[in-house]
């Protein structure tokens, strides 16, 4: 059994920092949405901001998926262990299926 690697974007500290910063901005957007709801803002304005948060989260997901493919999956496929490579490819496809279902 292959043990998953821990940590977001293993070996990619620069991208990890950028993703963390982006998530903090998204958190601020969500807090703004909460205020809009509390202040009874116009429904369409709230929906517009919800769509913006969804788009921002999708962009984060694509960045994380890219890092996973370029590092975890690529390393496993380039290695000697076929079982590990197959497991990483299965894991990748499951992640892609989850991501596309969520859209």
Secondary structure, DSSP 8 states (H G I E B T S, - for coil): ------STTTT-HHHHHHHHHHHHHHHHHHHHHHHHHHTT--HHHHHHHHHHHHHHHHHHHHHHHHHIIIIIIHHHHHSS-HHHHHHHHHHHHHHHHHHHHH-
